[in-house]
Amino acid sequence: MRVMLVEAGPDFRSVDAPAEMRSPNPAHILQDQFKNRFQWPGLIARRAAVQPYLPLWRGKGVGGCSSINGHIVMRPPMDDFDRWSELGCDGWGSTDMAPVFERLEADPDAPRAAGRHGPVPIYRAPFDQWGAVDRALHDASWDLGFGSSQRDGGADGAGLMQYAATSVNGRRVTTNDAYLEPARGRPNLSIRGHLLVDQIEFSNRAARSVRCLGPNGPVSFACRQVVLCAGAVHTPAILQRSGVGDGNQLKQLGCDVVHHAPAVGQNLMDHPLASLVLTLNADGRARDVHQRYTNCCVRYSSGIAGTATNDMFILNLNLFGADESGLSIGMLGVSVFQSLSRGTLAIVNRDPEVEPNIDLRLLSDPTDLARMRDGVGHLLRLAKHGAFQRISDNIVAGLTARSLSELTTKDAIDSWLLSECMDAQHLGGTCRMGNKADTGVVVDPAGRVIGVDGVRVADASIFPEIPRANTYLTCVAIGERMADIIASAS
């Protein structure tokens, strides 16, 4: 089998990655000087209905979002995958996925040898290297009854837990480093950068070629099979431009309809996030701009009817931004990690250089709003704890610096949440996987796009539900699992 990997951004070797990409503080690679090279600069989204459209971070270039994300490694609770299986994703249950996670990790603390030698490094900073905000969350969460499971390895653990990072010797390791670099010498693999995928070209509903925009104009590559790994934003956009989507909408945009699939671009999910901002004093300031930005979190259960355990998440930042001014700013946030709200994504024209319209509709589900409101109460209690008071000169709500004294009523908290909640940059679900008899499904459990031949999807867009964890490791596991499926079908 010959494989061509087509990448919209740059193809570069690991040794050529900028130092900012390797920093334990991911704010460095998010600076404006790297925006055009490693991000999609025109990408915007609306988080909640009353908010304007604001920039959305998505990685561009080999390694994708693993080159710009927080390089946090977190397994979701394994019963997330049992729910996937119940939703029609045969072969994706906990017993199927647990060994996939085990084999991809290189975790020195893994209880079994199988989890110690994978391509993805697992690193946990010792407590004496934690930041002041980390330590404050450690002390305050214990005193307020959240408890502690000490480390993240127990995917089902609750209370304060230590984050693991995809790093070696304090340097980020991307999927480009972990997977592509070892494979670059294979004679059947070619990698082409700076090729923006326009559309898949079909003949009798079978994929025949992939049309791209390159530095010298349009170019097409003949194919026998296409595996889309463009993420929850660009995979559905490619399908829609290719004529796979809501037929009525596509006709209005002048697209030829190959297969009427109204579920493409629906089911958009993310973890809503609201934060308090801490003005740190001398005891709370980060020591330098390359300090690890966070080392711990708190998982807890809201207890609201119809929700799973560990559906909530408290996070923190030891510093904010990439320059010296950010050393005196910390953050304390809360997020719904089993979000029920659903948004939409749709192309606005046929031009692949024009980004789709993205409306996340965060907190549109009443249960999500109720859980976030309750979560704000936890944030306020944490902020009043002596551990945070000792390291902070001032604590305010959000980037608009609203006084915490204003967040005393249900209406005031809801108003603040709807006007300022953000996403956790964990988008997924726009090409939902499941039983092909379900009209809300786009791909079957083998990743095959329903209604056409020769196209599969292997990225976060296939999430039927969003995992209760940072999504990076689940995305890697999807790639591993889908590789198994494709290999077994060859």
N, C-alpha and C positions, 0 to 999 in steps of 0.2 A: 504494500500500500504506500503510495506517495502522498505526502502531506505538505500543503502550503499554508503557512500561517500569515494572514493578511492583517496588518495593524495600521490604524488610522494615524497614530502618532509615531514617534521615532523608534527605530530598532537600534538598540545600543547594547554593548557588552557590559557586563557587571563592573569591570574595571573602569569604565567610562562614566558610571553614574556619578552625579555631582555629590560633593560632601554633604550638602544640605539634605539629600535624600537619605543619607545614612544616620542623620542625627537622631538621638533619642527623643528630641522635641520635634514633632512633625510640622510645627508651624513654619519651619525654615523652608521646606519644599513647597509650601503654600504661598510663599511670597509672590508678589506681582511679577518679579523678574522671571519666574518659571511658569507663569500661567499659560502662556501660549504654547509652551513646549510640552508640559506634562498634564495639562487640564483642558477642558472644553470651555473656553473663555466666554462664550455666549450663552451658556446653559443657565437657565433660571427656572424657578418653581415657586408656586404659591403654597405655603404651608397650611394655613387655616383660612376660612372663607373671608374673614375681615382683613386679611393681610395683603400687602402688595407682593408682586413677584420679586424675589431676591435670588442672588447667585447660589448655584448648587455645585458642590465639589464632586467631580468625577475624574478618575485617573485616565490618562491618555499616554500611550506608549507601551512597550513590552513590560509586563508586570501589572498593567492596569491600575486599579485602585490600591493594590498592595504597595505601590510606589509612593502614595501620598497619604495613606490612611494612618490611623494611630498605632499601627503594627501590634494590635492587641490580639491575643490568641485565647479563645474561649469556646469550649464545647457547649452546645445547648443541652438542656435536659433531654435525655434520650427518648422520653415519652413524647416529645415533639414529633418524632418520626413515626411513632405509633399512630398519632393523629393523621399524619400524612398518609399512612397506609389505609386508615379508615376512610379517608377522603378519595380513595381510588388509586393511590400510588403504590401498587403492588411491587414488592422488592425494595421498598424504601423504609421499612420498619426499623425499630431499634436493633433487632438482632442482625439486620442487614448492614446497618450503618455503623454500629459500634466498632467492628473490626476495620472499617475503612478509616475512621478517625485514628485508630490505634496505629495503623501502618504508615500513616502520613506524618506522624509526629516523631520528633527526636527529643524526647523528654527524659532527662536524666533521672527524674523522680518517678517515672512510670513503674507501676507495680509488676508489669510483665515485660520481658525483653522485646516483645514485638512492638512496643510503643517507644522504644529508645533509639531507633535507627532510621526513622523516616526522613524525608527531605525538608520538613518544616521544623526549624529549631525552636525549642521552648525554653525561655529564660525567665527566671524570677529574681528580682533584685533583693538582696538581703535587707533586713529591716533598717540597718544603720545607714542605708543609702536612700531611704524613703525621704520625700519632701515633708515640709512642715504641715502642709494641708493633708497629706496622706496620714500623718501621725495623729492629727487632730480628728480626722474621721475615724481612725482606729479607736481612739480613746472615747470619743463621744458616742459612737454607735454602740460600743460595749455597755457604757453606762445607761444608755436609753433602752437597753433590752433587745437589741437586734442579734446579739450573740456573735459567734465567730466560727467559721469552718477552716480558718487559717490559710488555706490555699485553694486555688481554683480547680484542681484536678477532679474533684468530685462534681461532675456536671449538675448533680442534683442538690448540692450543698446550699445552705442558706446562711444569712448573716454576713459579717465582714469577710471578704475574701481577697486574696492577692491576685492581681492580674499577672498573666504571663505575656511575654513579648516575643515576637519573631525577630530575635536579634542574636548576634554572636559578637562577643567583645564590645558590646555597647553600640553595634552597628546594625541597622535594619537589614533584614534579609527578605527580599521580595520573591514573588513567584517566578520572576525572570531568573533570579539567582538560583532558586531551589529546583526549578523544573527545566527551564529553557537552556540555561548554560550547559548542564550535563548532556543535553541532547543535540547540541548544535553541530556536532561532528557526524551525525547520522546522514548517510547518503540519500535517504528518502525524504529528508526534511529541508524545506526552504522557508525563510522568513523574509517577508517584504514589509518594510515600514513606509510611512507616509502615503498609504493607500486608503482613502476613505471609501468604505463600502456604500454604494448607492443602492443597489438592489440585486436580488437573485432573479435571474432570467429563467423562465419556465417554458417547457414545451409539453403540451398535454398534461399540465399540472406536475410535471417532473422537473426537478432542478437540472439545468443544463450548463449554466455559467453564472459567474458572479461579476457584476459590473462595478468598477471602482473609479474614483477620481484620483488621479495621481498628479505629480508635479508637471507632467507633460500633457495632461488632459485625460479623457476617459480611456479605460482599458478594461477588457473582459478576459476572464480566465475560465476555461472549460472545466467542468467538475463532474464527478460521479456522486458525491455527497458533500453537503455543506453542514458544518457544525457551527452554529452561531454562539459566540461567547462574548457578545458586545455589552452585556449587562442589562439591568432592568430598564434603563432608558433607551439605549440604542438598538437592542435586539428587537423589541416591538416596533420601533420606528423603521428598521430595515424591512421587517415583514410587511408593514403597512405600505411602504413605498413599492414593495414587490407585488402588491395586489392581494395580500393575505391580511384581512381585517374586516371591519364593518363595511360591507359593500356599498351601502348608501353614502356613507361619508367619503369613501374612496372615489366614487364616481363624481361627487361634487368637486373633488380636487383634480379631476382629470386622469385618475389612475385606472389602468385596466384591472378589473377584478378577476383574480385567479381563483380565489376561494373566499366565500363569505364567512368570516370568522369574527363576529362582533366582540368576542372576549379578548382579543388582542388589545393590549393597552389598558384593560380593566384590572381590578383586584390589586391596584398599586398600594403598597404598604411601606411603612417605616415606623420607627420608634419615636414618638413625640418626646420632646425634651424641654424642660424649663429650668432656669438656673438663677442662683444668687451669685452676686459678684462681691468678692472680698478685697478690700484694700489692705494689703498685708503690711505689718510693721517690720522692724528690723529682725524680730524673732521668727517671722513667718516668710520672709523673702527667700526665693530660690537663690541658690549660690551662683548660678551662671545660666546663660541662655541655651545651653545644651543639656541641662538637667532633664532627666526623665520626667515627663509632664504629669504622669499619674502612675500609681502602683497598686491601688486597691479600689474596691467598690463594695457595695452592700446589696445583696439580693434579699428580698423579703416578699411575703404574700399579702396582697391587699385584703383577702378574705371576702371580697364582694362576690355575691352569688353569680355562678356561671363562669368564674375565672379559675385558671390553673394556679398551682402553687408557684412561688417565685416569679410571679407575673410583674413584679416591680423591681426597680434598679436605681440605686443612688450612686452617683459618680462624683469625682472631684478633679480639679486641675491645680497643680502646684505653681503654675505660671501661665501667662496668656500672651501669645505672640512670640515674635522672634527677635525682639530687640530689648535693650536694657529696661525700657519702661514697663515691659511685661513682667519683670521680676517681682514687682510689688502688687501684682494682680493675681488672685486665685478665684476659683469657681467651685460651687457646690450645686449639683443638679439632681433632678429626679426624672425618671422616664418610665413609661409603660412598656414593658418588654414582651407583652402578649397583646399587642394592639389589635383592636377590632375594626377601626376606621379603615375605609377603602377609598382610594383616589383613582384618578384617570390620567392617561397619557395618550396623546394623539398628534400625528403630524399635522402641520398647518398648510403645507404645500409639498410638491414633489422634489424640491431642492434638498439634497442631502446635507448641504452646508447650513440649512436653516433648522434650528433645534425644534423639537416637538413642544407642544403645550403640556405642561406638567402641573396638575392640581392635586396635591397630596390629600387635601380634606382632613388634615389631622384634627383629632378630637371631635369629629362629626358624630362618632358613636357616643351615646350618653354614658356608657360604662367607662369608656376611656377618659372622658371629662371628669367623671366622679372619682376615678382612681388618681388622676393627676391632682385634683383638688385635695384629696386626702394626702397625697405625696407632698404637696406644698406644706401641709401641716407638719410633716416630719422634717422638712428642710428648716422650717422656722424653729423647731425645737432644737435641732442640731446647731443652728446658728447662734442660739442663746446659750449653748453649753460653754463652760469655761475653756474647753480646749480650743474652740474657735475664737472666743473673745480674747484669749491671750495672744493670739497671733494676728489679730485684725484691728485696724483703726476704725474701720467702717464696713458695714455689710448692707448691700442694697439689692433690690429685686431687678434682675435683668439689666440689659445694656442701656435701658432708659433710666436706670438708677431710681426706680420707685422706692419710696420708704417702706420698710417692712411693716410699719405701723398701719399702712393703708390696707394690708392684706388680712383683714380681720373678719370679713363677711364672705359668705358664699358668692354673692354677686361680684364683689370686688376681686376675689381670687379668679373666678371664671373669666371676668373681663380681661384681667392681666394675662391669663393663660392663652386665651384666644387671640389676643393682640401680639403676644411675644413668643409663643411656643415655637420651637424650631424642631427640625428632624435630626436624627443621630447619624445621618448619611448612611443609612442601612436599607436602601431601597430594594424592593423585591416584589415578585408576584405578578408581573404584567404579562407573562405567558404561562399561566397557571398549568401545572401538571396534574393529571388525574385520569379517571376513566373516560374514554372517548365518548361515551354515551351522555356525559354531563355537558350541557351547552355552555357552561362557564369555563370549560377546559380548552387549552390551546395545544398542549403536547401530551402524549401518552407516557406511561411509566418508562418507556425506553427513550424518551426525549424526542420522539418523532413528531413533527408538526402535523396535526390532524388535517386531512383534506388535500395534502400534497405529498409528493414522493421525494426522497433524497435530501430532506432538511431536518436537522435536529437542533435542539437548544440545550446548552450545558452552562447555565449561569444562574444568578439569583432571580432572574425573571420567572423561573419555574416554581418558585416557592408557592405551595398551596396556602400555607400559613407562614407568618414570619417566625423564625426561631427566637426563643427567649435567651438571646445572647448576641454579642457583637457578631456580625454575619460573616466576617472574613473566613474563618475556619470552615464554616458550613459551605461556603462557595468552593473552597479547595476540595472539600469532601465530595461535592457534586461533580467536580471535574474527575476525581478519581473513580467515583461510582459509574459515571457515564462512560469513562474509558473502558471499564470492565464490560459494560453492556455492549458497546460497539465492538470490542475485540471478540466477544463471544458470538456476535452475529456475523463476523467476517468469515 
